[in-house]
Amino acid sequence: MLNISDRVKWYKQQIGDLSDLVNKGRLQTGEKTRAQEILTNIKHRFKEDVRIAHSVRKQGSLSPEEQEYYSVVAEAATRIRVKTNSDPFRSHWSSELYDCLGDFAFYYKKIKP
């Protein structure tokens, strides 16, 4: 079974770490590369989760909790439109990350035991 709480924590942690990094302002080359790697990992996870949701949804076997989780993931994925090879400062990653992090923080509060 899907551990929704752990997945939401992972997204919150990764997006929060990335947000903290890009909110420092202009980044050094190593920091910029690290930010791009984190964003690539987040976007990859979004794609995987959305792919899984589509596959399982076709089978009609998603629980209400899973349906809600995948809806949050799909919404958050649409919020991050910046390219992974763009400059975090010039491309204004921070506003998109803020919105996305808000989605997961709100959802986590709702499901937290």
N, C-alpha and C positions, 0 to 999 in steps of 0.2 A: 504494500500500500504506500502511496505517496505521503511523505512526511512534509506537509505543507508548512508547518511552523519553521522547520529547518531551512526550507527553500526560501521562505520570506526573510529569515534572518540573514541568509547568504546574500540576497539581493540588497537588503538594507546595509549590510557591512560593506560590500563592494562599492555600491553607489555612494555611500557616505564617505568612504576612504577616497574615492575618486573626486568627489565634491570638495573635500578638504584640500586635496592636492591642487586642483585647478583654481580654487579660490585664493591661493597664495599670490596670484598675479602672474606675471610672465615667468615661464618655467625654463630652467636650464635644459640642455639637450637630453640628458639622462632622465630627468623628470618628465619631460614631454613624451619621450619614448615609453616610459612606465605608464603614464596616463593613457596613452593610445593602446597599450597592451591590456590594461584593465577594461577600457571601453570595449575592446574587441571581445574579451571574455564575457562581458555582460551581454553584448549583442548576440553572441553565439548561444548563450544560455537562453535568451529570449526566443531565438529561432527554434531551439530544441524543444522548449516548453510549448510553444505554439504548435509545432509539428506534432508533438505527442497529444496535445489537446484535440487537434483535428482528427487524428487517428482514432483515439479512444471515443470521441464524440460520435463518430460514424458507427461505432459498435453499440452506442447507446449505453455505455457503462460508466459514465461519469457520475460521481456522487454530487449532491448539491454543494458540498464544500470544495470539491475539485472544480466544479463549474465556476464557482466564485473566484477561486484562486487563478484559474486560467484567464478569466475575464480581467482580473487586475493585471496580470502579466501582459496580456494583449494591449491593454490601455497604456501601461507604462512603456511598452515597446514603441508605441506610436509617438510618445513624447520625446524620445531621443532620436532626433533626425540628423544630428551632426555626423559627418563622416569620420571614420576611425583614424584616417590619416591627416585630418585637419589639425590646425593649431588650436589648442584648448582656449587660449586667451582671445585670439582674433575671431574665432568661430562662436564665442559666447556659450561654451558648454555649460557654464554654471547655472543658467536659468533653466535649461532643459533637465539637468540633473536634479535641481531643486524640486521641480514638479514631479519627476519620477520618484524621487525619494519620499516625497509627501504621500504618493499613492501607497507605497509599501508601508510607511510608518502608520498611516491611518488603518490600513488593513491589518497590520500586525496587532495594533491595539484591540481591534475587534476580535481577533482569534486567540489572543494570548490567554493561556490558562490562568 
